[in-house]
Amino acid sequence: MRVDHLSLTNFRNYARLELELPAEQPVLIVGENAQGKTNLLEAIYYLAAARSPYTQSDRQLIHWRAEDDPIPFARIAADIVTRQSSSMRLEITLMIERVGETGGRFRKVIKVNGVEKRAMDVVGLFNVVLFLPQDLALIEGSPTDRRRFIDSTLGQVDASYAAALDTYEKVLPQRNALLRRLAERSANVSELEYWDEQIAAAGAVIIAGRQRFLREMEFDAGRAHADLTGRAETLTLRYQPSFVPTFNGSGQLSFETYGLDLHRDLDPARIVPQFLEQLRAEQWESIQRGATLSGPHRDELRLMINGRDTGLYGSRGQARTAVMACKLAELSWMRSRIGEWPVLLLDEVIAELDASRRAYLLERIDGVSQTLATTTEPDIFSKTFLERAALWRVTDGQIDFD
């Protein structure tokens, strides 16, 4: 999988850019801060995920100079080659349609080979893995950060998971609003039945997907971590769902029991009735608190080194090693699911690593994937990598090729 050609119009600080990307060479994007290096990676990631890893507001992606245009817009387009398609044109246009004197309505239009599609329809057509310095949030951040890591990976390759997550995120606030109305005695408890069914159906797909993903990824993460530590440390992933379904529905075996439910598939159909039972059992307390107390929105993932929680007891170096192992495992896992290497994006990651981890990462990724890396210091890359790489210099949204 690779990007052959990238076209940007009014995207971030790029007014207009047309790029041919090499198929075999890694690309090293060099420049000072705030020149547009990260924006280039963001554009490629956006084509795969239809969302930015850096901002919650898509409006911010439109170049500020376009604000006075009759219809401010940004467009990201790429010609992509995959195992299934010799050439595919993927295009996303963001626009603000004027409404009245001062208002504006935001629209996102996604097209594949010129045909308009829904976001759900393009899941899995193009895949990337993004390394960021902020990935330390896997250890040091909140449970939301760790759930986001799972969701952003699964959501790229599993359309049913992406659809379930979208549904769950829409239904959950509505159920919570109803719970608050029930606490105020301004609604009927029978209204919960519909929302319970929606939550349980979508949540079961999410729980099953996360269980399968973490079980499959743990092996590669553990192997990479063992290599990085000279086999002195063992990395394991501990999934801690807020709701614990069981394989036989008896409550006797759980995800928390190693080698049992966590390490065999639970079909969503097995999870739904158990989830519904849980929602009904905690109904009174949920009404009193005005919140849904169980479900994927409260799941947690902990990274354990030699059986100890890295977030609580690990050093900074151990945290970096564990995160790097997980990201390399993400790369391998995605390849196993889609049958080819995804595009790899490294945003200022190399500078965050010590010499041994830097060498290991560059060795592991060499030649396995189309790779784009950003840096302010090209000299920190290995001589071998620099000899192979295409060097691009970015200055204020303009690219020069060495």
C-alpha positions as CSV (number, residue, x, y, z in Angstrom):
1,M,0.0,0.0,0.0
2,R,1.3,3.4,-0.9
3,V,0.5,7.0,-1.9
4,D,1.6,7.7,-5.5
5,H,0.5,11.3,-5.7
6,L,-0.8,13.8,-3.0
7,S,-2.7,17.0,-3.8
8,L,-3.5,19.7,-1.2
9,T,-5.5,22.8,-1.6
10,N,-6.0,25.3,1.2
11,F,-5.1,22.6,3.7
12,R,-3.5,24.1,6.9
13,N,-0.6,26.3,5.6
14,Y,-0.5,24.7,2.2
15,A,-2.3,26.9,-0.3
16,R,-1.5,24.5,-3.1
17,L,0.7,21.5,-3.2
18,E,1.2,18.6,-5.7
19,L,3.6,15.8,-4.7
20,E,4.8,12.6,-6.3
21,L,5.9,10.2,-3.6
22,P,8.6,7.5,-4.1
23,A,7.4,3.9,-4.0
24,E,10.4,2.4,-2.4
25,Q,12.4,5.1,-0.7
26,P,11.6,6.4,2.7
27,V,10.9,10.2,2.8
28,L,12.6,12.4,5.3
29,I,10.8,15.8,5.7
30,V,13.1,18.3,7.2
31,G,12.3,21.8,8.5
32,E,12.0,24.1,11.5
33,N,9.0,24.1,13.7
34,A,5.7,25.5,12.3
35,Q,6.7,25.2,8.7
36,G,4.3,22.5,7.6
37,K,6.1,19.1,8.2
38,T,3.4,17.8,10.5
39,N,0.6,19.2,8.3
40,L,1.8,16.9,5.5
41,L,1.5,13.8,7.6
42,E,-1.8,15.0,9.0
43,A,-3.2,15.2,5.4
44,I,-2.2,11.6,4.7
45,Y,-3.6,10.4,8.0
46,Y,-6.8,12.3,7.4
47,L,-7.4,10.4,4.1
48,A,-7.3,7.1,6.0
49,A,-9.3,8.0,9.1
50,A,-11.4,11.0,7.9
51,R,-10.4,12.8,11.1
52,S,-7.4,14.6,12.4
53,P,-5.1,13.2,15.1
54,Y,-4.3,16.8,16.2
55,T,-7.6,18.6,16.4
56,Q,-11.2,17.9,17.1
57,S,-12.4,20.6,14.8
58,D,-12.2,20.0,11.0
59,R,-12.8,23.7,10.4
60,Q,-9.3,24.4,11.6
61,L,-7.9,22.4,8.7
62,I,-9.0,25.1,6.2
63,H,-6.3,27.5,5.3
64,W,-6.9,30.9,7.0
65,R,-6.4,32.7,3.8
66,A,-9.5,31.0,2.4
67,E,-11.8,32.4,5.0
68,D,-12.8,35.4,2.8
69,D,-13.6,33.2,-0.2
70,P,-17.3,32.9,-1.2
71,I,-17.1,29.2,-0.1
72,P,-14.0,28.6,2.1
73,F,-12.8,25.0,1.4
74,A,-9.9,22.7,1.8
75,R,-9.2,19.6,-0.3
76,I,-7.0,16.6,0.3
77,A,-6.7,14.1,-2.5
78,A,-4.4,11.2,-3.3
79,D,-3.8,8.5,-5.8
80,I,-3.4,5.3,-3.8
81,V,-2.1,1.9,-4.8
82,T,-3.2,-1.1,-2.8
83,R,-3.1,-4.9,-3.3
84,Q,-6.8,-4.8,-4.3
85,S,-6.5,-1.7,-6.6
86,S,-3.8,-0.7,-9.0
87,S,-4.9,2.9,-8.6
88,M,-7.6,4.6,-6.5
89,R,-8.4,8.3,-6.2
90,L,-9.4,9.2,-2.6
91,E,-10.6,12.8,-2.0
92,I,-12.0,14.7,0.9
93,T,-13.3,18.2,0.6
94,L,-14.0,20.4,3.7
95,M,-16.2,23.4,3.0
96,I,-18.1,26.1,4.8
97,E,-21.3,27.0,3.0
98,R,-22.5,30.5,3.6
99,V,-25.9,30.8,5.4
100,G,-27.3,34.3,5.7
101,E,-25.1,37.3,6.5
102,T,-22.8,35.8,9.1
103,G,-23.5,32.1,9.4
104,G,-21.9,29.1,7.8
105,R,-22.6,25.4,7.5
106,F,-19.7,23.0,7.6
107,R,-19.7,20.1,5.1
108,K,-17.3,17.1,4.5
109,V,-17.5,15.4,1.2
110,I,-15.7,12.1,0.6
111,K,-15.2,10.7,-2.9
112,V,-13.6,7.5,-4.2
113,N,-12.8,7.6,-7.9
114,G,-15.1,10.6,-8.2
115,V,-18.1,8.9,-6.6
116,E,-19.4,10.4,-3.3
117,K,-19.3,8.0,-0.3
118,R,-20.2,8.0,3.3
119,A,-17.3,7.9,5.8
120,M,-18.3,4.3,6.7
121,D,-18.0,3.2,3.1
122,V,-14.3,4.0,2.9
123,V,-13.1,2.2,6.0
124,G,-10.3,0.0,5.2
125,L,-9.6,1.4,1.7
126,F,-6.4,3.1,2.9
127,N,-4.5,2.5,6.1
128,V,-1.8,4.3,8.0
129,V,0.1,3.9,11.3
130,L,1.1,7.1,12.9
131,F,3.9,7.4,15.5
132,L,3.8,10.6,17.7
133,P,5.7,11.8,20.7
134,Q,2.3,12.2,22.3
135,D,1.9,8.4,22.2
136,L,3.3,8.3,25.7
137,A,-0.3,9.0,26.7
138,L,-0.7,5.3,26.3
139,I,1.2,5.1,29.6
140,E,0.8,8.5,31.2
141,G,-2.5,9.7,29.9
142,S,-6.1,9.0,30.8
143,P,-8.2,5.9,30.0
144,T,-9.7,8.0,27.1
145,D,-6.2,8.1,25.5
146,R,-5.8,4.4,25.7
147,R,-9.3,3.7,24.3
148,R,-8.5,6.2,21.5
149,F,-5.4,4.1,20.6
150,I,-7.6,1.0,20.2
151,D,-10.4,2.8,18.4
152,S,-8.2,4.6,15.9
153,T,-6.5,1.4,14.8
154,L,-9.6,-0.9,14.7
155,G,-11.7,1.9,13.1
156,Q,-9.4,1.9,10.1
157,V,-9.8,-1.7,9.2
158,D,-13.1,-2.9,10.6
159,A,-16.2,-1.2,9.2
160,S,-18.6,-2.9,11.7
161,Y,-16.5,-1.7,14.6
162,A,-16.3,1.8,13.2
163,A,-20.1,1.8,12.7
164,A,-20.8,0.5,16.2
165,L,-18.5,3.1,17.7
166,D,-20.2,5.9,15.8
167,T,-23.6,4.6,17.0
168,Y,-22.5,4.2,20.6
169,E,-21.0,7.7,20.8
170,K,-24.3,9.1,19.5
171,V,-26.6,7.0,21.6
172,L,-24.8,7.3,24.9
173,P,-25.4,11.0,25.5
174,Q,-29.1,10.5,24.7
175,R,-29.4,7.7,27.2
176,N,-27.6,9.8,29.8
177,A,-30.0,12.7,29.1
178,L,-33.0,10.4,29.6
179,L,-31.5,9.2,32.9
180,R,-31.3,12.8,34.1
181,R,-34.9,13.4,33.1
182,L,-35.9,10.3,35.0
183,A,-34.1,11.5,38.1
184,E,-36.2,14.7,37.8
185,R,-39.4,12.6,37.3
186,S,-40.0,14.2,33.9
187,A,-39.9,10.9,31.8
188,N,-41.2,7.4,32.0
189,V,-38.7,4.6,32.8
190,S,-40.2,2.5,30.0
191,E,-38.4,4.8,27.6
192,L,-35.1,3.3,28.7
193,E,-35.8,0.0,26.9
194,Y,-35.1,1.4,23.4
195,W,-31.8,3.1,24.4
196,D,-30.7,0.0,26.4
197,E,-31.1,-2.1,23.3
198,Q,-29.2,0.4,21.2
199,I,-26.4,0.7,23.7
200,A,-26.1,-3.1,24.2
201,A,-26.1,-3.9,20.4
202,A,-23.4,-1.3,19.6
203,G,-21.4,-1.9,22.8
204,A,-21.3,-5.7,22.2
205,V,-19.5,-5.2,18.9
206,I,-17.0,-2.8,20.5
207,I,-16.3,-5.1,23.4
208,A,-15.8,-8.1,21.1
209,G,-13.6,-6.1,18.8
210,R,-11.4,-4.8,21.5
211,Q,-11.0,-8.2,23.1
212,R,-9.9,-9.7,19.8
213,F,-7.6,-6.8,18.9
214,L,-5.7,-6.9,22.2
215,R,-5.4,-10.6,22.2
216,E,-3.9,-10.6,18.7
217,M,-1.7,-7.6,19.2
218,E,-0.2,-8.7,22.6
219,F,2.1,-11.3,21.0
220,D,3.8,-8.9,18.6
221,A,4.0,-6.2,21.4
222,G,5.6,-8.7,23.7
223,R,8.1,-9.8,21.1
224,A,9.2,-6.3,20.2
225,H,9.5,-5.4,23.9
226,A,11.6,-8.4,24.6
227,D,14.0,-7.5,21.8
228,L,14.2,-3.9,23.0
229,T,15.0,-4.9,26.6
230,G,17.4,-7.8,25.8
231,R,14.7,-10.2,27.0
232,A,15.0,-8.8,30.5
233,E,11.4,-7.6,30.7
234,T,8.0,-9.0,29.7
235,L,5.2,-6.8,28.4
236,T,1.6,-7.8,28.7
237,L,-1.6,-5.9,28.0
238,R,-4.4,-6.0,30.6
239,Y,-7.8,-5.1,29.3
240,Q,-10.1,-4.0,32.1
241,P,-13.7,-3.6,30.8
242,S,-16.1,-1.9,33.0
243,F,-18.6,-4.5,32.1
244,V,-17.3,-8.1,32.2
245,P,-19.2,-10.5,30.0
246,T,-18.4,-14.2,30.3
247,F,-18.1,-17.0,27.7
248,N,-20.8,-19.1,29.3
249,G,-22.9,-16.2,30.6
250,S,-22.6,-17.5,34.2
251,G,-20.3,-14.8,35.6
252,Q,-17.8,-17.5,36.6
253,L,-15.3,-16.9,33.8
254,S,-14.2,-13.4,32.9
255,F,-11.9,-11.3,30.8
256,E,-9.8,-10.9,33.9
257,T,-8.9,-14.6,34.0
258,Y,-5.8,-15.1,31.8
259,G,-6.2,-17.9,29.3
260,L,-10.0,-18.1,29.5
261,D,-12.4,-15.5,28.1
262,L,-9.8,-12.9,27.2
263,H,-8.0,-15.4,25.0
264,R,-11.0,-16.7,23.1
265,D,-13.6,-15.0,21.0
266,L,-16.9,-13.8,22.4
267,D,-19.3,-13.2,19.6
268,P,-21.3,-10.0,20.1
269,A,-24.5,-12.1,20.1
270,R,-23.3,-13.7,23.4
271,I,-22.5,-10.3,24.9
272,V,-25.8,-8.4,24.1
273,P,-28.1,-10.3,26.6
274,Q,-25.5,-10.0,29.4
275,F,-25.0,-6.3,28.7
276,L,-28.7,-5.7,28.8
277,E,-28.9,-7.6,32.1
278,Q,-26.2,-5.4,33.5
279,L,-27.9,-2.2,32.4
280,R,-31.1,-3.3,34.0
281,A,-29.4,-4.3,37.3
282,E,-27.8,-0.9,37.7
283,Q,-30.8,1.0,36.4
284,W,-31.8,2.7,39.7
285,E,-28.2,3.8,40.5
286,S,-27.8,5.1,36.9
287,I,-30.9,7.2,37.3
288,Q,-29.7,8.6,40.6
289,R,-26.3,9.5,39.1
290,G,-27.6,10.5,35.7
291,A,-25.0,8.5,33.8
292,T,-24.6,5.1,32.2
293,L,-22.3,3.2,34.6
294,S,-21.1,0.3,32.5
295,G,-20.0,0.0,28.9
296,P,-17.1,0.5,26.5
297,H,-16.9,4.2,27.4
298,R,-15.5,3.2,30.8
299,D,-13.1,0.5,29.6
300,E,-9.4,0.7,30.6
301,L,-6.2,-0.7,29.2
302,R,-3.1,-1.1,31.3
303,L,0.4,-2.0,30.1
304,M,2.2,-4.3,32.5
305,I,6.0,-4.9,32.6
306,N,7.0,-8.0,34.5
307,G,3.5,-8.0,36.0
308,R,3.7,-4.4,37.3
309,D,1.7,-1.5,36.0
310,T,4.0,0.7,33.9
311,G,1.8,3.7,34.5
312,L,2.2,3.4,38.2
313,Y,5.7,1.9,38.7
314,G,7.6,2.2,35.4
315,S,10.4,4.6,34.6
316,R,10.3,7.1,31.8
317,G,12.5,4.8,29.8
318,Q,10.3,1.8,30.4
319,A,7.3,3.8,29.3
320,R,8.9,4.8,26.0
321,T,10.0,1.2,25.4
322,A,6.5,-0.1,26.1
323,V,4.8,2.5,23.8
324,M,7.3,1.8,21.0
325,A,6.6,-2.0,21.3
326,C,2.9,-1.3,21.0
327,K,3.2,0.9,18.0
328,L,5.4,-1.6,16.2
329,A,2.8,-4.3,17.1
330,E,0.1,-2.0,15.7
331,L,2.0,-1.9,12.4
332,S,2.4,-5.8,12.3
333,W,-1.2,-6.3,13.4
334,M,-2.6,-4.1,10.6
335,R,-0.5,-5.9,8.0
336,S,-2.0,-9.2,9.2
337,R,-5.5,-7.9,8.9
338,I,-5.2,-6.1,5.5
339,G,-2.6,-8.3,3.9
340,E,-0.1,-5.6,3.2
341,W,1.9,-3.0,5.0
342,P,0.1,0.2,5.8
343,V,1.8,3.6,5.2
344,L,4.0,4.5,8.1
345,L,4.1,8.1,9.4
346,L,6.7,9.2,12.0
347,D,6.2,12.7,13.4
348,E,9.3,13.8,15.2
349,V,9.5,10.4,17.0
350,I,13.2,9.7,16.3
351,A,14.3,12.7,18.4
352,E,12.4,11.3,21.4
353,L,14.4,8.0,21.4
354,D,17.8,7.1,22.7
355,A,20.4,5.7,20.3
356,S,19.6,2.0,20.8
357,R,15.8,2.4,20.4
358,R,16.4,4.7,17.4
359,A,18.5,2.1,15.7
360,Y,16.0,-0.7,16.5
361,L,13.1,1.3,15.1
362,L,14.8,2.2,11.9
363,E,15.9,-1.4,11.4
364,R,12.4,-2.8,12.0
365,I,10.7,-0.4,9.5
366,D,13.4,-0.4,6.8
367,G,11.8,-1.4,3.6
368,V,8.6,-2.9,5.1
369,S,6.3,0.1,4.4
370,Q,6.1,3.4,2.6
371,T,7.5,5.6,5.3
372,L,7.4,9.4,5.8
373,A,9.3,10.9,8.8
374,T,9.6,14.5,10.0
375,T,12.5,16.0,11.8
376,T,14.3,19.2,12.6
377,E,17.6,17.3,13.0
378,P,18.4,15.0,10.0
379,D,21.8,14.1,11.5
380,I,20.1,11.9,14.2
381,F,19.1,9.4,11.6
382,S,21.4,6.6,10.7
383,K,23.8,6.9,7.8
384,T,22.1,4.0,6.1
385,F,18.7,5.5,6.4
386,L,19.9,8.9,5.1
387,E,21.6,7.3,2.1
388,R,18.3,5.6,1.1
389,A,15.9,8.4,1.9
390,A,14.5,11.1,-0.3
391,L,15.1,14.4,1.5
392,W,12.4,17.1,1.4
393,R,12.9,20.5,3.0
394,V,9.8,22.4,4.1
395,T,9.7,26.2,4.5
396,D,6.3,28.0,5.1
397,G,4.3,25.5,3.2
398,Q,6.7,25.1,0.3
399,I,8.8,22.0,-0.3
400,D,12.2,21.8,-1.9
401,F,13.7,18.5,-3.0
402,D,17.3,17.7,-2.4
